[in-house]
Structures are given as structure tokens and as C-alpha cells.
Amino acid sequence: MFTGLSAFPLTPVPGNGNVDEKAYATLVQRLAAAGVDSIGALGSTGSYAYLTLEERARVARLAVEHADGVPVIVGIGALRTRQVLQAAEDAQNAGASAVLLAPVSYQPLTEEDVFGLFEEVTANLSVPLVIYDNPGTTHFTFTDELYTRLAWLPQVASIKIPALPADPEQARARVEHLRRLLPETVSVGISGDAAAARGLNAGCDAWYSVIGGTFPQPALALTRAALAGRHEQAQQESQRLQPLWDLFVQHGGSLRVVAAAAAHLGLTAHRNLPLPLRGLDTEERAHLATVIEQLQLHTWHPAIPARTRSRNDRSQR
């Protein structure tokens, strides 16, 4: 569950309306059919911060229901610890295989604040937990010392780290350093899609992927190549996707881009982000559509067949 491709789908929310459950189910089903290793429900791409606890509980149930046995990792971040604990309970009741926790805040958090949060949450968990280090969104930066303290808490199974140094040797050295700090039971996963090939080639176990939630085939191709030691092929696949990474930078992140992409593919309605998020304008959507067509992201990747394992096989991973 904490290796390979973990694909994070959009949670379609039409403006001020309710979650589009039918569209969400379709997104999850596509990922299961493509053969991803896990599905990340209610991550940043899943707009968890914009949803009520009741909506999040419903989305968690939908994800598990339509994942066809593929493990589902559910995001449980919230401002208050009691809200996190409720989200964790709801995720477990929904049948989640694991939870993902970022230290969400309004007031700046201290290391002791964050350690106390994870300590209390893990003490009340019966499923594994992924630590989500996302300083660009949370404005909290984990230190190596905090990584080490948290990694020894019960139920901690993986750390989702931000982008690594651009130099391949420095990236590998960073991952090797983390390996020395962490228990063998804790995997290291890369986030930041443009850095995925670099991270996997440097020794990360998993890619917690934004584009994997909408375009699982190229994400799988990159992941499988890197983990099989075909590092140049993985890097070439990432370079091929550079126009998409450029759009992420241009639009201040990936969410608006993948939301527009899902709409372009007909997977969701045109408006699929919770207000006040407006998404891309008409001209920007047209540019994205051109990129999708040029990269052939709208087609099924021929090198990655869908899984043929049974539901029972998957549930035993």
C-alpha cells in the first residue's frame, strides 16, 4: 500500500453545491481499473479542507465502495484535533486501509503542537498513518528530528515528503539520509509531480501523485519504470510531461489544472471546484486541452494493462 503509485483523485464539487457522487465514483473506478497501487481520497487534490466532516465521511465511503479492493488512504487533516479524530474515526468506519494527516493550521504551529497532534491521533488509530509534509500549503516545515520522533509513533507507516534537490546525487543522498533516520517499517514517498521521477530514481518507495488521479496510465508508466531500475525511461516520461508541469507552475499549483482536465475528459461537470475556487478561464482551458491532446493524455496507455487480480487478492495487500 505504501509503495508504487498512490493516485489522488479530484473530489468534484459544483460551486456551492454538494459533492458530485456519480462523477467521484467514476474517477475512483477508473483508477482501480488502471491498476494503481492505492487511491488517496480527500487529499489536497480532493479539496478536503473545503468539505464538512459529514461530506468527508460520505466521500470516504464512496471511495472504498468503488475502489474494487484497491487500498484507500483517506485524508483526515483539520484545524482542531477533535475534528481530526472524528475524521479518522469516520475513515476507519468507511473501511479505509490507511489515513493521511497534514498539520493544518490558521495560527502557526510549533514542533510540539505537531508532535502532540500526531501522538494523540495515532493513539486512537487501528489503521496505518501517512505523515503528509506539505509546507507550501500548511506553512509548516518538518525537521529531520521531528520526522524521527513521529516515525516511532504507533501506526506511522509512511512519510509523504516534498520535492527533493534537483541534483540526482543530492536527491539520492537525501533519501539515504532519511532511511538512516527512520525505522525500516516506514516508507518514504515523494510528492510534487514534477519531482516524482527524481524522487523515485533516488530511492523513494512511492509516488503520492496528483496526475495519477486523472491520468493514471502515464503516472503508472513513470512509476513502474523507476521502481524497476529503468531510471532514464522514468526521467524521459517526466520530461515528456513537462508541459503539464509548466501549467502547474503557471496556475499556482495543480488543483485548477487537474480540475479542468477532468472536465475536458468529460469525467466531471465544467464547474467542479468548491467556491470560492473558480478554476481556469476559457482561454486557459483551451490551452490545457491542446496540451492534453498533444501529450495524448486522453488515451489509454497501452503499456499498462488493467489489473486482473481478484478483489480478494487486492484486499490482502
The 8 nearest C-alpha neighbors of each residue, nearest first, counted from 0:
[[1, 2, 37, 36, 70, 316, 3, 5],
 [2, 0, 205, 186, 157, 3, 204, 156],
 [1, 3, 205, 204, 0, 4, 36, 186],
 [2, 4, 205, 36, 206, 222, 204, 5],
 [3, 5, 206, 36, 35, 205, 6, 222],
 [4, 6, 37, 207, 38, 36, 208, 206],
 [7, 5, 211, 212, 38, 208, 39, 4],
 [6, 8, 39, 212, 209, 38, 208, 40],
 [9, 7, 212, 45, 213, 6, 44, 10],
 [8, 10, 45, 44, 11, 258, 7, 212],
 [9, 11, 45, 23, 12, 46, 8, 18],
 [12, 10, 271, 19, 18, 9, 272, 23],
 [11, 13, 18, 271, 272, 273, 19, 14],
 [14, 12, 271, 270, 16, 272, 273, 15],
 [15, 13, 273, 274, 16, 272, 12, 270],
 [16, 14, 274, 273, 13, 17, 12, 275],
 [15, 17, 13, 14, 12, 18, 273, 19],
 [16, 18, 12, 19, 13, 15, 54, 14],
 [17, 19, 12, 20, 11, 16, 10, 13],
 [20, 18, 11, 22, 21, 12, 23, 17],
 [19, 21, 23, 22, 18, 24, 61, 58],
 [20, 22, 24, 23, 19, 25, 18, 26],
 [23, 21, 25, 24, 20, 19, 267, 266],
 [22, 24, 20, 26, 25, 21, 10, 19],
 [23, 25, 21, 27, 22, 26, 65, 20],
 [24, 26, 28, 22, 23, 27, 29, 21],
 [27, 25, 23, 29, 24, 28, 22, 8],
 [28, 26, 24, 30, 29, 25, 66, 65],
 [27, 29, 25, 31, 30, 26, 65, 66],
 [30, 28, 32, 26, 27, 31, 33, 25],
 [31, 29, 33, 27, 28, 32, 35, 215],
 [30, 32, 28, 34, 33, 29, 66, 35],
 [33, 31, 29, 305, 30, 34, 28, 306],
 [34, 32, 305, 30, 31, 35, 29, 215],
 [35, 33, 306, 305, 31, 32, 36, 30],
 [34, 36, 37, 4, 30, 33, 31, 5],
 [37, 35, 4, 5, 3, 0, 34, 69],
 [36, 38, 5, 70, 35, 69, 71, 0],
 [37, 39, 71, 6, 5, 7, 72, 40],
 [40, 38, 7, 72, 6, 71, 73, 5],
 [39, 41, 73, 42, 72, 7, 38, 74],
 [42, 40, 45, 74, 47, 73, 46, 43],
 [41, 43, 45, 74, 44, 40, 47, 39],
 [42, 44, 45, 46, 47, 41, 48, 254],
 [45, 43, 9, 42, 46, 254, 8, 7],
 [44, 46, 41, 10, 9, 42, 43, 47],
 [47, 45, 43, 44, 48, 49, 41, 10],
 [46, 48, 41, 49, 50, 45, 42, 43],
 [47, 49, 46, 50, 77, 76, 43, 51],
 [50, 48, 47, 46, 273, 51, 274, 45],
 [51, 49, 47, 48, 54, 55, 52, 46],
 [52, 50, 54, 53, 55, 49, 48, 47],
 [51, 53, 55, 54, 56, 86, 50, 82],
 [52, 54, 56, 51, 55, 57, 50, 58],
 [55, 53, 57, 51, 56, 52, 50, 58],
 [54, 56, 52, 58, 57, 53, 59, 51],
 [55, 57, 53, 59, 54, 89, 58, 52],
 [56, 58, 54, 60, 55, 59, 61, 53],
 [59, 57, 61, 55, 60, 56, 62, 54],
 [60, 58, 56, 62, 57, 61, 90, 93],
 [59, 61, 93, 57, 63, 58, 62, 64],
 [62, 60, 58, 64, 59, 63, 65, 57],
 [61, 63, 59, 65, 60, 64, 66, 58],
 [64, 62, 66, 60, 61, 65, 71, 94],
 [63, 65, 61, 62, 66, 60, 67, 68],
 [64, 66, 62, 67, 63, 28, 24, 61],
 [67, 65, 63, 69, 68, 31, 64, 62],
 [68, 66, 65, 69, 310, 31, 64, 28],
 [67, 69, 310, 314, 313, 66, 70, 311],
 [68, 70, 66, 67, 37, 313, 31, 71],
 [71, 69, 37, 96, 68, 38, 0, 72],
 [70, 72, 38, 95, 96, 37, 39, 63],
 [71, 73, 97, 39, 98, 96, 40, 95],
 [74, 72, 98, 40, 99, 41, 39, 71],
 [73, 75, 99, 41, 42, 98, 100, 76],
 [74, 76, 86, 100, 83, 87, 99, 73],
 [77, 75, 100, 101, 83, 103, 74, 102],
 [78, 76, 83, 103, 79, 82, 75, 48],
 [79, 77, 104, 103, 80, 82, 76, 105],
 [80, 78, 82, 81, 77, 83, 104, 103],
 [79, 81, 83, 82, 84, 116, 78, 77],
 [80, 82, 84, 83, 79, 85, 86, 77],
 [83, 81, 85, 79, 80, 84, 77, 86],
 [84, 82, 80, 86, 77, 85, 81, 75],
 [83, 85, 87, 81, 82, 86, 80, 88],
 [86, 84, 82, 88, 87, 83, 89, 81],
 [85, 87, 89, 83, 75, 88, 84, 90],
 [88, 86, 84, 90, 85, 89, 75, 83],
 [89, 87, 85, 91, 86, 90, 92, 84],
 [88, 90, 86, 92, 87, 91, 56, 93],
 [91, 89, 93, 87, 92, 88, 95, 59],
 [90, 92, 88, 94, 95, 93, 89, 87],
 [91, 93, 89, 94, 90, 88, 95, 60],
 [94, 92, 60, 90, 91, 95, 59, 89],
 [93, 95, 91, 92, 63, 96, 90, 60],
 [96, 94, 91, 71, 97, 90, 93, 72],
 [95, 97, 71, 70, 72, 126, 94, 98],
 [98, 96, 72, 127, 126, 95, 128, 73],
 [97, 99, 73, 128, 72, 74, 129, 127],
 [100, 98, 74, 129, 128, 73, 75, 130],
 [101, 99, 76, 130, 131, 75, 74, 129],
 [100, 102, 131, 76, 103, 132, 130, 99],
 [103, 101, 113, 104, 76, 100, 137, 139],
 [102, 104, 78, 77, 137, 101, 76, 105],
 [105, 103, 78, 106, 102, 107, 137, 108],
 [106, 104, 107, 78, 103, 108, 137, 138],
 [105, 107, 104, 108, 103, 78, 109, 138],
 [108, 106, 105, 104, 109, 139, 138, 137],
 [109, 107, 112, 106, 113, 110, 104, 139],
 [108, 110, 112, 111, 113, 107, 139, 114],
 [109, 111, 113, 112, 114, 108, 145, 141],
 [110, 112, 114, 109, 113, 115, 108, 116],
 [113, 111, 109, 115, 110, 114, 108, 116],
 [114, 112, 116, 110, 115, 111, 117, 102],
 [113, 115, 111, 117, 116, 112, 118, 110],
 [114, 116, 118, 112, 113, 117, 111, 119],
 [117, 115, 113, 114, 119, 118, 120, 112],
 [116, 118, 120, 114, 119, 115, 121, 113],
 [119, 117, 115, 116, 121, 120, 114, 122],
 [118, 120, 122, 116, 117, 121, 115, 123],
 [119, 121, 117, 123, 122, 118, 116, 84],
 [120, 122, 124, 123, 118, 119, 117, 153],
 [123, 121, 119, 120, 124, 118, 153, 154],
 [122, 124, 121, 120, 119, 125, 84, 87],
 [125, 123, 121, 126, 122, 120, 154, 87],
 [124, 126, 123, 127, 154, 91, 121, 122],
 [125, 127, 97, 124, 96, 154, 128, 98],
 [128, 126, 154, 97, 156, 155, 98, 129],
 [127, 129, 155, 98, 97, 154, 156, 99],
 [130, 128, 99, 157, 158, 156, 98, 131],
 [129, 131, 158, 100, 159, 99, 157, 132],
 [130, 132, 101, 159, 100, 133, 129, 158],
 [133, 131, 160, 159, 134, 130, 161, 101],
 [132, 134, 135, 136, 131, 137, 161, 101],
 [135, 133, 138, 139, 137, 140, 136, 132],
 [134, 136, 133, 138, 137, 139, 140, 161],
 [137, 135, 134, 138, 133, 139, 103, 43],
 [136, 138, 134, 139, 103, 133, 135, 104],
 [139, 137, 134, 136, 135, 140, 133, 107],
 [138, 140, 134, 137, 141, 108, 107, 102],
 [141, 139, 134, 142, 138, 132, 133, 137],
 [140, 142, 145, 139, 143, 146, 132, 110],
 [143, 141, 145, 144, 146, 140, 110, 147],
 [142, 144, 146, 145, 147, 141, 177, 180],
 [143, 145, 147, 142, 146, 148, 141, 180],
 [144, 146, 148, 142, 147, 143, 149, 141],
 [147, 145, 143, 149, 144, 148, 150, 142],
 [146, 148, 144, 150, 145, 149, 181, 180],
 [149, 147, 145, 146, 150, 151, 144, 152],
 [148, 150, 146, 152, 151, 147, 145, 114],
 [149, 151, 147, 152, 148, 155, 146, 181],
 [152, 150, 149, 148, 153, 147, 155, 182],
 [151, 153, 149, 150, 155, 154, 118, 121],
 [152, 154, 155, 121, 151, 122, 150, 127],
 [153, 155, 127, 128, 121, 156, 152, 126],
 [156, 154, 128, 153, 127, 150, 152, 157],
 [155, 157, 185, 128, 127, 129, 154, 186],
 [158, 156, 186, 129, 185, 187, 155, 130],
 [157, 159, 130, 187, 129, 160, 188, 131],
 [158, 160, 188, 131, 189, 132, 130, 190],
 [159, 161, 189, 132, 158, 190, 188, 162],
 [162, 160, 190, 191, 189, 133, 132, 163],
 [161, 163, 194, 191, 190, 189, 160, 164],
 [162, 164, 170, 165, 198, 161, 194, 173],
 [165, 163, 170, 166, 169, 162, 167, 173],
 [166, 164, 167, 163, 170, 169, 197, 194],
 [165, 167, 169, 164, 168, 170, 163, 197],
 [168, 166, 170, 169, 171, 165, 197, 201],
 [169, 167, 171, 170, 166, 172, 201, 173],
 [168, 170, 172, 166, 171, 167, 164, 173],
 [171, 169, 167, 164, 173, 168, 163, 172],
 [170, 172, 201, 168, 174, 173, 169, 175],
 [173, 171, 169, 175, 170, 174, 176, 168],
 [172, 174, 176, 170, 171, 175, 169, 177],
 [173, 175, 177, 171, 176, 172, 178, 202],
 [176, 174, 178, 172, 177, 173, 171, 179],
 [175, 177, 173, 179, 174, 178, 172, 180],
 [178, 176, 180, 174, 179, 175, 181, 173],
 [179, 177, 175, 181, 176, 180, 174, 182],
 [178, 180, 176, 177, 181, 175, 182, 174],
 [181, 179, 177, 178, 147, 176, 182, 143],
 [180, 182, 178, 179, 147, 177, 150, 183],
 [183, 181, 184, 185, 150, 180, 151, 178],
 [184, 182, 185, 181, 186, 178, 179, 180],
 [183, 185, 182, 156, 186, 181, 157, 155],
 [186, 184, 156, 157, 183, 182, 181, 187],
 [185, 187, 157, 204, 156, 158, 1, 184],
 [186, 188, 158, 203, 204, 157, 159, 205],
 [189, 187, 205, 159, 206, 203, 204, 158],
 [190, 188, 206, 160, 159, 198, 207, 195],
 [191, 189, 207, 161, 192, 160, 206, 208],
 [190, 192, 194, 162, 193, 161, 195, 189],
 [191, 193, 195, 194, 190, 208, 209, 210],
 [192, 194, 195, 191, 244, 237, 196, 241],
 [195, 193, 192, 197, 191, 162, 196, 198],
 [194, 196, 192, 198, 197, 193, 199, 189],
 [197, 195, 199, 198, 234, 233, 194, 200],
 [196, 198, 200, 194, 195, 199, 201, 167],
 [199, 197, 201, 195, 196, 200, 203, 189],
 [198, 200, 203, 196, 202, 201, 197, 225],
 [199, 201, 197, 202, 198, 225, 230, 196],
 [202, 200, 171, 198, 199, 170, 197, 203],
 [201, 203, 199, 200, 204, 174, 171, 198],
 [204, 202, 199, 187, 188, 198, 205, 201],
 [205, 203, 2, 187, 188, 186, 202, 3],
 [206, 204, 2, 188, 3, 203, 4, 1],
 [205, 207, 189, 4, 188, 208, 5, 190],
 [208, 206, 5, 190, 189, 6, 205, 188],
 [207, 209, 6, 211, 206, 210, 7, 5],
 [208, 210, 211, 7, 212, 6, 192, 44],
 [211, 209, 212, 213, 214, 208, 218, 215],
 [210, 212, 215, 6, 214, 208, 218, 209],
 [211, 213, 8, 7, 6, 210, 209, 214],
 [214, 212, 210, 211, 215, 8, 261, 257],
 [213, 215, 211, 210, 216, 212, 217, 296],
 [216, 214, 211, 218, 217, 219, 213, 212],
 [215, 217, 300, 219, 218, 214, 220, 303],
 [218, 216, 220, 219, 215, 221, 214, 300],
 [219, 217, 215, 211, 221, 216, 220, 222],
 [218, 220, 222, 216, 217, 221, 223, 215],
 [219, 221, 217, 223, 218, 222, 224, 216],
 [220, 222, 233, 218, 224, 219, 223, 236],
 [223, 221, 219, 225, 224, 220, 226, 218],
 [222, 224, 226, 220, 225, 221, 219, 227],
 [223, 225, 229, 227, 233, 221, 222, 226],
 [226, 224, 230, 228, 233, 222, 229, 227],
 [225, 227, 223, 228, 224, 222, 199, 229],
 [228, 226, 224, 225, 229, 223, 230, 222],
 [227, 229, 225, 230, 226, 224, 200, 231],
 [230, 228, 224, 225, 232, 227, 231, 233],
 [229, 231, 225, 233, 228, 232, 200, 234],
 [230, 232, 234, 233, 229, 235, 225, 224],
 [233, 231, 235, 230, 234, 229, 236, 224],
 [234, 232, 221, 230, 236, 225, 224, 231],
 [235, 233, 237, 231, 236, 232, 196, 238],
 [234, 236, 238, 232, 237, 233, 231, 239],
 [237, 235, 239, 233, 234, 238, 221, 232],
 [238, 236, 234, 240, 235, 239, 196, 233],
 [237, 239, 235, 241, 240, 236, 234, 242],
 [240, 238, 236, 237, 241, 235, 294, 242],
 [239, 241, 237, 238, 243, 242, 236, 244],
 [240, 242, 244, 238, 243, 239, 245, 237],
 [243, 241, 245, 244, 240, 246, 290, 239],
 [242, 244, 246, 241, 245, 240, 247, 290],
 [243, 245, 241, 247, 246, 242, 193, 248],
 [246, 244, 242, 248, 243, 247, 241, 249],
 [245, 247, 249, 243, 248, 244, 250, 242],
 [248, 246, 252, 253, 244, 245, 250, 249],
 [247, 249, 245, 251, 246, 250, 252, 244],
 [250, 248, 246, 247, 251, 245, 252, 244],
 [251, 249, 247, 248, 252, 246, 255, 253],
 [250, 252, 248, 249, 247, 253, 246, 255],
 [253, 251, 247, 250, 248, 254, 255, 249],
 [252, 254, 247, 256, 255, 257, 251, 209],
 [255, 253, 256, 257, 44, 252, 258, 43],
 [256, 254, 278, 258, 257, 253, 259, 279],
 [255, 257, 259, 253, 258, 254, 260, 247],
 [256, 258, 260, 259, 254, 255, 261, 253],
 [259, 257, 255, 261, 260, 256, 254, 262],
 [258, 260, 262, 256, 257, 261, 263, 255],
 [261, 259, 257, 263, 262, 258, 256, 264],
 [262, 260, 264, 258, 266, 263, 259, 267],
 [261, 263, 267, 265, 259, 269, 260, 264],
 [264, 262, 260, 265, 261, 259, 288, 266],
 [265, 263, 261, 262, 266, 260, 297, 267],
 [264, 266, 262, 263, 267, 261, 268, 269],
 [267, 265, 261, 264, 262, 22, 26, 268],
 [268, 266, 262, 22, 265, 261, 269, 271],
 [267, 269, 270, 262, 271, 266, 265, 13],
 [270, 268, 262, 271, 267, 259, 263, 13],
 [271, 269, 13, 268, 272, 14, 12, 262],
 [270, 272, 13, 11, 12, 268, 269, 258],
 [273, 271, 12, 13, 14, 276, 270, 11],
 [274, 272, 14, 12, 276, 15, 13, 275],
 [275, 273, 276, 14, 15, 272, 277, 13],
 [274, 276, 277, 273, 14, 272, 15, 278],
 [277, 275, 274, 273, 278, 272, 14, 255],
 [278, 276, 275, 274, 279, 272, 273, 270],
 [279, 277, 255, 276, 280, 272, 259, 258],
 [278, 280, 283, 284, 255, 259, 281, 277],
 [279, 281, 283, 282, 284, 278, 277, 285],
 [282, 280, 284, 283, 285, 279, 286, 278],
 [283, 281, 285, 284, 280, 286, 279, 287],
 [282, 284, 286, 280, 285, 281, 279, 287],
 [285, 283, 287, 281, 286, 282, 279, 280],
 [284, 286, 288, 282, 283, 287, 281, 289],
 [285, 287, 283, 289, 284, 288, 282, 290],
 [288, 286, 284, 290, 289, 285, 291, 283],
 [287, 289, 285, 291, 286, 290, 284, 292],
 [288, 290, 286, 292, 287, 291, 293, 285],
 [291, 289, 287, 293, 288, 292, 294, 286],
 [292, 290, 288, 296, 294, 289, 293, 295],
 [291, 293, 295, 289, 290, 294, 288, 296],
 [292, 294, 290, 295, 291, 289, 296, 288],
 [295, 293, 291, 296, 292, 290, 240, 239],
 [296, 294, 292, 297, 293, 298, 291, 290],
 [297, 295, 291, 294, 298, 292, 214, 217],
 [296, 298, 295, 291, 292, 299, 264, 214],
 [299, 297, 296, 295, 300, 301, 216, 292],
 [300, 298, 301, 216, 297, 296, 303, 295],
 [299, 301, 216, 302, 303, 298, 217, 304],
 [302, 300, 303, 299, 304, 216, 298, 220],
 [301, 303, 300, 304, 220, 216, 299, 217],
 [302, 304, 301, 300, 216, 305, 220, 219],
 [305, 303, 302, 306, 301, 33, 34, 300],
 [304, 306, 33, 34, 32, 307, 303, 31],
 [307, 305, 34, 308, 304, 32, 33, 31],
 [306, 308, 309, 305, 304, 34, 32, 310],
 [309, 307, 306, 312, 310, 313, 311, 305],
 [308, 310, 312, 311, 313, 307, 68, 306],
 [309, 311, 68, 313, 312, 67, 314, 308],
 [312, 310, 314, 309, 313, 315, 68, 308],
 [313, 311, 309, 310, 315, 314, 308, 316],
 [314, 312, 310, 68, 315, 311, 316, 69],
 [313, 315, 311, 68, 312, 316, 310, 69],
 [314, 316, 313, 312, 311, 310, 68, 70],
 [315, 313, 314, 0, 312, 70, 69, 311]]
